[in-house]
Amino acid sequence: MKYISTRGTAPVLTFEDAMLTGLARDGGLYVPETIPTMSKGDIAALAGLSYEEIAFRVMRPFIGDTFTDSEFADIIAKAYAGFGHDARAPLVQLGQNHFLLELFHGPTLAFKDFAMQLIGQLFQAALARRGEKVTIVGATSGDTGSAAIEAFRGLDAVDVFILFPHGRVSEVQRRQMTTPTESNVHALAMHGDFDDCQARLKDMFNDFEFRDGVRLAGVNSINWARVLAQVVYYFSSAVALGAPHREVSFTVPTGNFGDIFAGYIAKRMGLPIDKLVIATNQNDILHRTMTTGTYETMGVTPSISPSMDIQVSSNFERALFDVYGRDGNAVSQLMDDLKNKGSFDVSQGAIQGLRELFHSGRVSEDETSATIKDMFARTGEVLCPHSAIGAKVAVPHLGTTPMITLATAHPAKFPAAVKAACGQDAPLPPRMANLFARDERVTEVENDLTALETLVRERIAR
Ligand SMILES: *Cc1c(COP(=O)(O)O)cnc(C)c1O
């Protein structure tokens, strides 16, 4: 199995190298050269298997010879052992033919754990074999950083540094990053906002002497291994509702387009998916693009669903690559336009292709709160704001085909918004109820590249 870049000129890599590289050297994203398929019989045979067994069968063809079967099975077992629900991704029913896929039973209570826990084990196994160490630096507005820290804490082959904007993440999010006690975890509270954190991270990757000196690696959502991990729960949930003998649809709260792109891959692999519905908050660049055919960035307006407050949806590039007939030149041209003019026009053929693959909808702040309130009143389910956006956008698509809305975070991560919407407290699950009693360990840093690089070098030399 080979991986190619969406911009066509970076080296072709194995799964292992694509995973460890992250972003391609031509600025593109890695995708499999061909998408493996599963027959109707293969999919039917998933019925009744554990989440881990389904994960093995769905992901195995993408891994090539990076790991043996037994190594890969072991990696999967370790990745999901820390989840707080035996089903890993359980389904609950919201109404007639409407289901909620709870993806928030991982260690940091958001769906990012599905990918990050797996990638932690994949990195550890690959690096141990190579006898190498890497330094992971990530920037976060909250969820990605805590998921990365949980995934890499205590692994010898990795030091993990997370930059978060000082004073601008929720208390639960901050404590999830600052309370792990392992010495390879470094939570850095930077003066500035999330964009500043991301800018300094980019600067570090562009400082080649630093980058090579500390062996910098990235685990943001453009890493192919993260997308792959998310394909699994599309299969496990669809099969639970009768696939491949009947079709299902999905509605996905979307920011960076990673999660819904995983659904598209599941469909390409042969899973009988009727509709894939993109759900956005007021930062609706994807819904606008689907509607108008023009992808145009505007400023981000903070919302009660902060993990979807994004104006550049990186993984969308992977979908564009396919609807442009895998023409890397055409994708490069679009991305140049985006950089130079802040927008690009999707060609007639490509937008038609996207509209055949995806539906979309947008939810305002008021509608988000109203949906949390209404869902609680009708079903007793307390939804986080991101999941509520999915549940709302799904409504016009409900019918005879089962609709699965992805619940991307636990309501306890966003207790203020939930309480204001439906009057309910959203307590942390018992296994992490002592989060507020644990000691915090955090280093406050200035928005200064040299100071940050010095700190990273000193810490990894210990
Ligand atoms: C990251 C995140 C999203 C958006 O996922 P993408 O893969 O970026 O589309 C939605 N909800 C929550 C809670 C998240 O943490």
The ligand as an SDF file (V2000), in Angstrom:
LIG
                    3D

 15 15  0  0  0  0  0  0  0  0999 V2000
  -12.5020   18.2640   16.4780 C   0  0  0  0  0  0  0  0  0  0  0  0
  -13.9350   18.2790   16.8210 C   0  0  0  0  0  0  0  0  0  0  0  0
  -14.9410   18.3910   15.8300 C   0  0  0  0  0  0  0  0  0  0  0  0
  -14.6100   18.5920   14.3720 C   0  0  0  0  0  0  0  0  0  0  0  0
  -14.0090   17.4610   13.8000 O   0  0  0  0  0  0  0  0  0  0  0  0
  -13.2820   17.5590   12.3880 P   0  0  0  0  0  0  0  0  0  0  0  0
  -12.6420   16.2340   12.1620 O   0  0  0  0  0  0  0  0  0  0  0  0
  -12.2660   18.6620   12.5320 O   0  0  0  0  0  0  0  0  0  0  0  0
  -14.3140   17.8620   11.3830 O   0  0  0  0  0  0  0  0  0  0  0  0
  -16.2670   18.3190   16.2270 C   0  0  0  0  0  0  0  0  0  0  0  0
  -16.6080   18.1840   17.5250 N   0  0  0  0  0  0  0  0  0  0  0  0
  -15.6770   18.0800   18.5020 C   0  0  0  0  0  0  0  0  0  0  0  0
  -16.1280   17.9430   19.9150 C   0  0  0  0  0  0  0  0  0  0  0  0
  -14.3120   18.1200   18.1960 C   0  0  0  0  0  0  0  0  0  0  0  0
  -13.3950   18.0180   19.1880 O   0  0  0  0  0  0  0  0  0  0  0  0
  1  2  1  0
  2  3  1  0
  2 14  2  0
  3  4  1  0
  3 10  2  0
  4  5  1  0
  5  6  1  0
  6  7  2  0
  6  8  1  0
  6  9  1  0
 10 11  1  0
 11 12  2  0
 12 13  1  0
 12 14  1  0
 14 15  1  0
M  END
$$$$
